[in-house]
Amino acid sequence: MVKLIFMKVILDVKDDKASFFMELLKNFSFVKTKPLTKKDEFLEGLKESVEQVKLAKQGKIKLKSAEELLNEL
């Protein structure tokens, strides 16, 4: 029995280069491409936020306060 292992990668590509980059990736037989929808992007951001909260609870990172976030605006 062979178990296949895949790695998912999210890349940020400038809009003006995205179609070229997607076409390039489609030419590799070992790469499967799928553009993210807005919902996918939201869920990915949510997952990242939950992971940051977990790390903060474990004392591994320090989150910004609400005041720090407001000051960035």
Phi, psi and omega in degrees: 000127180255127178257121179273138179242130180238150175242132176264140182228134174251127181240142171262120182235135178302143183306320184287349178249355187298313183295321176298315183295318179296318179297320178299313181296325180296339181279353176265120183295338183266003181245131175250126183248149175202113178296145179280141173275171177300323179296317178299317180297318179298313181296322178295318177296321178296316178300317180297320179296316179298319179297320179294321178296317178301314180296323179294319179296329178278355180079015182275335176221162177247124179277156177285148175282166177300323179297318178297320178295317179295324180293334178289336180284000000 
